[in-house]
Amino acid sequence: MAKRFSLLFVLILFFFNSLAQREDENILPQISTKKDSASVAKVESKNFRITPFIAPSVSPEVGLMVTLGGLMSFKLDKEDKKIQSSSIPFSVGYSTTGAIIANFRPSLFFKNDKNRLMGDLWIKDMPDNYWGIGYDAGKSPSMPDSTTEYQRLWYQIFLKYSHRFGEYFYAGLLLDYNATSATDPGQRLLDDPNYQTYGADIDNISAGLLVQYDSRDITVNAYKGLFLELSSNFYSSAARGKPTYNVIIMDYRQYKQIKRPGSTLAWQAKTRIATGKVPWPEMSQIGTPFDLRGYRWGRYRDVHSLFGIAEYRYMFMRKTPRKDGDMMSRFGLAGWLAAGTVMADFGDMRNWLPNAGIGFRFEVQKRMNARIDYGIGNDSNSVYISFNEAF
């Protein structure tokens, strides 16, 4: 595994070093009819930009994966003078385990940010492992000793629409449709009481409400501001037993500029509270690319989850200005400390999972970064490559 990580970082550093040699000219490689060996390029029009990429990553979830993707940004309101643009990061990856994962995360702003539409679209077709429900099940010895392997097909269409009232207050609707299909289940999954109750094929549809306070300067890469969200989403499942359940999410994020723009201390506290009859794929989980980076997604799951994270982000400064006069470099670093847990009851929060990591940042578009994060948890670590910050 150490050799894999070494080779991965050599490839990544070689790639970004080639981009760094072009920074003084304030350009990225351009798509053209000529041969171009660069793996990142940028196409620009007056109101549209796209930055494609190809990159490897390593995680215990999927092994070694090669991902193709990109970042599209554009203005939906031509008269909008704010820095913030609508954006759609997207990626499709294939791994050495045969996993196929696709993700689209649109952030769309209408009418001078009067209306917002945020989305999270996933498709996963992959061999997966199941530890069971609860902290103790996830804490069991590493696979394959305590897990069962099965083939997992999962997709999700999650949308959040919000309307601004006043300067910083938003309210809106949530919609979620997701489905899980498990084939070739191992004995541990077959013996799981929740699996026996709800089965292998579970389709969920929901509608809900949200309220937000958002004073961030940029939603995808805030230097300063406060974000608060409270949402409630009611689910109905087309599964054995036809369970219904509710999910309440409370999310607090704050960003503090340290001395200058580009030097940011960011922190987040978030909880997911589920009530009712919750099927095994829909339990609250931690260890995603957006919270405790470094843990295997799905290893720790239970009725409720809670985590906190503090992250410092630092963009370097230039000795000479760019063509637009900006003195900030395209390159930066990040580091974080975090802890989280899953539980059946909030009175049982004695078991905490530690998490730490470091990251590299490269600005591909104005205030939009590509990020490479290396996270470490108990008995696990992962490398993540994607666009925009984790929170």
Buried (B, 14 or more C-beta within 10 A) or exposed (E): EEEEEEEBBEEBEEBBEBBBEEBEEEEBBEBEEEEEEEBBBBBBEEEEBBBBBBBBBBBBBBBBBEBBBBBBBBBBBEEBEEEBBBBBBBBBBBBEEEBBBBBBBBBBBBEEBBBBBBBBBBBBBBBBBBBBBBBEBBBBEBBEEBBBBBBBBBBBBBBBBBBBEEEBBBEBBBBBBBBBBBEEBBEBBEEBEBBEBBBBBBEBBBEBEBBBBBBBBBBBBBBBBBBBBBBBBBBBBEBBEEBBBBBBBBBBBBBBBEEEBBBBBBBBBBBBBBBEBBBBBBBBBBBBBBBBBBBBBBBBBBBBBBBBBBBBBBBEEBEEEBEEEBEBBBBBEBBBBBBBBBBEEEEBEEBEBEBBBEBBBBBBBBBBBBBBBBBBBEEBBBBBBBBBBBB
